[in-house]
Amino acid sequence: MRKQSFYLMCLLIGLSVNGCTSPGKAGEGSNPNDVVVNTETVVNIDSPTATLLPTMVPIELEAEDALLSGNVKIESSKSGFSGTGYISGFEDDGDFCEFKLTIESDGFYDLNFISAALGGYKENYVLVDGDNVGVAVTDQNKFSDSKLERIFLANGEHSVKLSKYWGWVVVDKLIVTSSMELDASIYEVPATLVNQNASDRAKRLMSYLTDIYGNKFLSGQYCEKGMYGTEISAIWKTTEGKFPAVLGLDLIDYTPSRVEKGSSSKAIEYAIEFDEKGGIVTFCWHWNAPTKYLTGTWYRGFYKEETNIDLAKIMNGQDEEGYQLLMADIDAIAKELQKLKEADVPILWRPLHEASGGWFWWGAKGAEAYKKLYIVLYDKLTKEYGLNNLIWIWNGQDKEWYPGDEYVDMIGEDIYPGEKVYTSQINKYLGALKYTKAKKMIVLSENGCLFDPDLAIRDGAMWGFFATWGGEFVTKSALINWLSEQYTEEYMVKKVYAHDSVVTLDKLPDLKNYEVHE
């Protein structure tokens, strides 16, 4: 059974032996959703130290008994529900349902919202005691699981709220169960890069990243003007002299359709400068569509609504001109990346990001077209241009969009949970582990607010690095290098950058001479 606990097996098969508890119930005369979770302590027989773990009988809370707000209402016309009905009406901001329960033992619990989507894939916020802990995801039109795993609940009373984000779901009930123990081997990631001809410096960087994975978080910040730009300057002031270990930059203004309009960039120079200071560089590429396909605001040409580009037709051979235009764009970007290769700068390279969200043109026509383009991009940059300094971060954010282990060095998740949300986002971390059976490092490739390192360590969400997006997520204005505190308060920025488990620029080793290992 590896690291699965004996009590979990008991729960699954319905036995009551050696500490597996019998079903619990709400107290006499209580609200059905004011539930006391019955727990006992059992021995994890697979652990050499005989770790004591809390066990819990699954508790089912009917949605029709929850506190309902806004448009949320009880219905019973859809088949397959339990109890006396289900709830619908998640349409406007402020629409939510709220469950109440009492936990008797500190521990990790899974929250499973039995729900169905109205009109395809949907995400909605889950808040525990007011903190955003992730999103409940469903794409099924029948009642099915929508689970958040490994949510820490301390002894005492708790509020669990499902709140409208995308909306348009119906919810039957919430099932609360004990979480399975994390297997520490998830952090044992090989340093071997998918490009067999990877540069020496790329190998050294990957060796370092895998060495600290599971123990340390690399701090990162996107900053359009480089390491001395507004956002990093604000962090430097707030932390009394700390720089992030990772600088995030964008190749957007090297795209031909933007260059035609007069755009220019110094991102390549900023990358080389940061590397010379001993830092690590990550690049994304907001790929502005070729001019032929721009139908709206030209500088927003990476959004699908500003273009009429059909990637499926291009990748299926139905639009040969479009294919050649995309290849010309890749050629232009390759020439810029070539400058980094010549300067011997390894890059954490994250192209075609957030594809499954559908808001960018490269994700607007489905997973198959996207994967074809991703593989073409990989082959062209790696084999044709020999850009062996690239470490490939896949950021598609959905298993169906995964291009294959041979094209992916690490997996990135982009998370924007709201303002002043310092939770670890463990559910997204665990979800990313399921994209492939291969062991890949999981990184927080974009974030809005910072997470609390202590909560991430407690939960096991050991993001390889984080990279806070720029602009409003750090400062109120590009002209004012002062922390705004809209998304992350000053005390949390100071805590993160001073934390023993967070690596800042001054704590990085000499990456040019770091020992290589596989």
N, C-alpha and C positions, 0 to 999 in steps of 0.2 A: 504493500500500500504506500510505499515511499513515505512522504511526509503528511499524508492524510491521517486525520485523527480517528480513533476508534469510534468516538461519539458521532462523527459525521456518517459513518457507515450505518450506525444504529438508526439515525434519523431517516436515512434513505430507505431502509428496508422495514422500518416501522417496529423494531424490536424494543423491548424495555429491559436492558440487561446492563449490569456493571455501571450504573450511573446515567444511563440514557433515561431521560425523564418522561413521564406520562403527560398527555396533553394538558395545557393550562387553560384557564378561562378568565374572563373579566370578573371583578368582584361583584357581590350581590348588590343590585340596585345601581350599579355604575353605568356611565355612558359606555356603549359597546366599544368605542374607540379609546377609552381611557383604560388601556390594557397594561397589566403588570406582567412583564416577561419572567417566566419561571426559569431559573438557571440553577445548575449544580456544577461542581468541579469534578473533572475526570482526568485521568492520566493519558497523555498522548503516548501510546505504547511504542511508537516508532522513533521517539526522540531519545537519544542516549542520556539526556539529562532529565528525562521524565517530566517535561514541561507540563505544568498544570494549566488547563485551558477551561474557560467557561463554556458550557453547553446550553443550548436553548431550544425548546420545542418551537417549531415553526408557528408563528402567530399570523392569522389572517384577519385583516381589518377591512371590512366592506366599505367601499367608497361612498355609498349612499348614507353611511353613518358619520362621515367626516364633516368638518366645518366647511361650508361652501361659500365662495365669495364671487361677486360680480355676476357674469352670465352663467356661471356653472350651475347646473340643475340636474335633477334625477330623471332618468328615462328608463324604459324597459322594452323598447320595440326591437332592439338588436338581439339576436339569439346568442346563446353561449355564455351568458353571465351567471354568476352565483348570487346567492342572497335574494333580495327583493328588487334589485335593479342595478344600474350603473350610472355614471355621471358623464355629462357632455357640456359643451358651451365654453371651451377654452378658446376664446376668440379675440379678446382685447387685453391689453396690459392691465394687470390688476386682477385678472381671473385666476383663481387658484382653489385648491382643496387642501385641507390641513388635517393630518392625523395626529393623535396624541398617544404616547405610550410611556411606560416607566420601565427602565432597565435596572436590574438588581446587581449586575456585575459588569465592571469595565471590560470592554472587549471590542472586537471588530464584527460587524454585522452586514449582511447583504439586504438591500432594499429592492424588492421586486414589485414593480407596478404592473399588474396584469391589465393590459390596455390594447387598444387597436387604433390604427391610423386612419384618418379620413382623407383619402387622396394622396397616398404615397408617404415617403419617408418624412418623419417628424421628430423634432427634438424639443424637450421642455425642461425648464430648470427644476432641480431638486434642491431644496434648502433644508438644512437641519439646524434647528435653533437659530434660524435667521441667516446662516452661512451657506453660501452656494457651494455644494459639494460635487456638482457635476450636472449632466443632463440625462434624462430618461429618453431613450431612443426606441422608436418602433417604426416599422415599415409594413406591418401586416394589417390586413383588413379584418382579421378575426382576432379575438382576445388571445394574447400571447405574452410571453415574458418581456419585460423591459427592466433590466437589472442594473443596479449600481452595487459594485462589490467593495467589500472591505472598508466600510464606513465606521469610524471609531465612535462609539457611544459610551459615555461614562455612566456610572451608577446614578440613577435619578430620572427625573421626568424630561421628556423630549418632545419637540414639535418636528414633524416631518411634513414638508409642504411641497406639493407639485404645482408649479406656477407657469403660466403661459410664457413661452418663448416663441416657438413657431405656432403653437396652438394646434387646434384641429385634431384632437384625440378624444377617445372615450375611455374611461377608466372603470374597471370592475372592482379591483381591490388592491391592497398592499399586503405583500407577504414578507415578513421579517424573519430571517434565519441567521444562524452563526456562520461566519466566514471560514473558509478553509485557510490553513496556515500557509504562508508564503514559502516557497522553495528558494532558499538563498542562492541556488545555482543559476537563477535568472540573471545574476550580475556577472557571471563568469562568461564573458564574451571574448571570442578569439580576436586577435589583432590583425589577422590576415585580411588584406583588402581585396575587393572583387577584381580589380585591375591587376593582373599578374605582373605588369610592367610598372607598377606604381613607383614613384620617385622615392629616393632615400628619405627625404624629409617628410613625405607623406606617411611613410612607414613609421618613422620616429614619432610623429604626432599621434598616429593611431595607437601605437604602443603605449604612449602616455595616457591617452584617453581611456583605453581599456584597463590600464593598471589602476586608475583611480575610480573607475566606475563601480558604483555601489557603496562607496565611502565618501566621495566628495562631489560637490556640484561646481561646475565652472560658471562663473558669473559672466553675463553677456549683455550687450546693449547695441541696438541699431542706432546709428548716428550718421546722417547724410554727409556731414562735414568732417568725418573722421574722428580720431581720438581727441581732438581739441574742439569738437563741435559743441553745440548748445546742450544737448542731452547729457553727454559725458561730463561736460563742465559742471552741470548742475549736480551730478552724482559726486564729482570730485569735491565740490564745495560742501555738500551735505555730509560726506563721509570723512572730511578733513584729509583729503589727499589720495583716495583710493580710485583706481581705474579698473574697469571690468577686464577679465582675462580674454574675452571674446568680443571682437568688433564686428557688428553686422552692417553690411553694405548691400546696395542694389545696383544691378546692371541696367536698369530701366532706361536711362538716358543715352545708352549706347545703341539702342534699338533703331534700325534704319528709319522707321516711320516717324520717330521723334527727332532724330538727327536732321531729317528733312525740314523740320519746323524750327530748327535752330537750337535744339537741346544739346547740352554738353555735360560732361561729368569729370570729376577728378577721383572717382571711386578707386580706380586702379592705383593711383599714386598714394591715396590714403591707406590702401591695403598694404602696399610695400612699406610705407612708413611705420605702420603698426607692427608689422612683422619684424622690422629692424629694432623695434623697442622690446621685442621678445614676446609679443602677443599672438593670438590666434585669430584668424579671419574667417568669417562665414559670409557667403554671397547668396542672395536670391536673385530672381530675374522676373520682374513684372514685364512680361513680353507684350509690348504693344503690337497689335496685329498689323500686318502689311497695309499700306495706305489704301490699296484697292478695296479693302474690306471695312474701312472706317466709315461708319454711318452717323456717329454722334460726335461728342467732344473728343478731339484727337488725342489729347493727353490722358484720356481715360480709356484708351483703346485696348486695354487688357481685360476690361469688363465685357461680358457677353452682350449686354444691352446697348453697348456703343459700337457694335460690329455686326456684320452679317456673315461672318466666316463660318463655314461648316466643316469642322475637322473630320467628321466621318467621311464626307465625300472626298476630301483631300487624301486621307489615308487609305481609302478604298480605290484610289485611282480614277475617280470621277471628276476630279479637278486638278489636272496636271499643272496648270499655271500656279495654282495655290500651293502645290507641293514645292515647286521651284522657288517661290517667294519665301516659304518657310525655311528652305535650305539656305537661301541667301542671307536670311536673318541669323541663322546659326553660324554661318561663315563670319559674319560681322562680329558676333559675340566671341567666337573662337579666337579671332585676332586680338581681342582685348585680354582674354584669358592666357593667350600665348605670352603676353608681356609678364604675367605673373609666373609662368613656367620659367621664362628666361631669368627672372629675378629669384628663382628657386623658392617661391612662396607656396606652401601647401594651403589648399582652400577647402573648407567645409562647404560643399557645393549643393545647393538646394533648388533645383529648377522645377518648373511646372508644379508649383506648390498649391495646396488646398484644392486639388482638382475635384474631389468628390462633392464639394460644396456647390459646384455648378455656377458660381458667380463669375468665374474667369472663362474666357472662350475655350481654353484647352481642356476644360472639364464639362463644357456645355452639351456635348454630343455623346456622352457616355464613356464607360470604362474602357471598352475595346479600342476605340479611336485614340484615347489618351495613352494607353499602354503602348500602342504602336509608335506614337510620337516620342514617348519617353525612351523607348529602345533605340529608335533612330537617332535621337539626340545623344544617347550614351555611345553608340557605335561611332557616330561621326566625330565627336569630341575626343574619344579615346583612341580609336583605330586610325581615323584619317588625320587628325591633328596631333595625336600623341600627347594629349594633355594629361600626363601621368601624375600631375600634382593635385588632381581633384579627388576628394573623398566624398562619395555620393550619398546624400541624404534624400531619402524618399519621403515625401510629405503629402501623399494622396489621401490619407486619413480614412480609408475604408478598405477592408480586405479584398473586395472585388476589384479594386484598382491597383493592386500590388503587381508590379511588372515581373517579379521573379527574383530569387535570392542572388542570382549572378549579376544583377544590376544595382544592388542596394548594399551599402556599407552600414548605414544606420537609419533609424526610423524617427521622423520628426512629427510632433503634434503641435498644432497652434491652438492656444486656448485663451479666450477672452471672457472670463466669468463675470465681469462687472467691475464695479468700483470697490476698492478696499476689501477684496476677497482674498484672504491669505491661506486658504485651504490648499492641500497638496494636489488636488485633482487626481487622486489615486485611481479613480475609475477609468479615466482616459489612459493613464499609464498601463493599467492592466489590460485594457482593450487593445492597445498597440502591441502588446506581447502576443496577441492572438492572430496577428496578420500573417505570421509565418511560423513554422516549427523550428526554423533555424534561429540561432541565438544572435540577435542584433541589439546594439545599444539603442536605448530609447532616450530621445532628447526633447526638450521643450523649445522647439525651433522658433516659436514666437509666443510672447505672452503680453498681456496688458498690465495687470498688477503683478507684483512679486509674490511668491509663496513664502510661507514661514518655513525655514529649513528644519526647525524642530518638529513641525507637523509632518513634513515630508519624510523625515527619518523615522518617526514613529509609525507612519503608515506603510513605509517601504517604497514610496514613490521616489526612487533615486534617479531623477532626471540627470542625464550625462552633462548637459549644460542647459541654461536658460538664456533667452535672448529677448529682452524687453523691446517692444516696438517703440519707435521714436515719436516725436510730436507730442500730442496731448497726454500721452501716457507718462510723460516725464515733466514737461514744461508747458506753461500756458501759451507761450509764444516762441517762435524760432529766434526772436530777438532778445529774449530774456533768459539768461542761463541760471534760473532759479527753480527749484523743485516746486511743482504746483500742488502736490498732495491730493489731486483729484482721484487718482487711482491707487497710489501707494503713499502712505503717510511717512513723514520724516523718520519717526522712530523705527519703522519697519525697514526702510532703506538702510539706516544705520545698523540695525540688527543683522540684516542679510550680509552686508559687505564686511562686517566685523566677525562673522560667525566662523568658528574653527573648521567647519565642514564646507565652507564656501571659498573657492580659489579665486583670488583677484590677480591682477597683472603682476604685482610684486611677489606673489607666491608661486608663480610658474617657474619650473626648472629651465635649464638651458635646452630648449627643444631641438636645437640644431645638432646637438650631440647626445640626445637621449638614446638609451640602449634600445635597439630593435629586437622584438621577439614576435613570434607567430602566435 
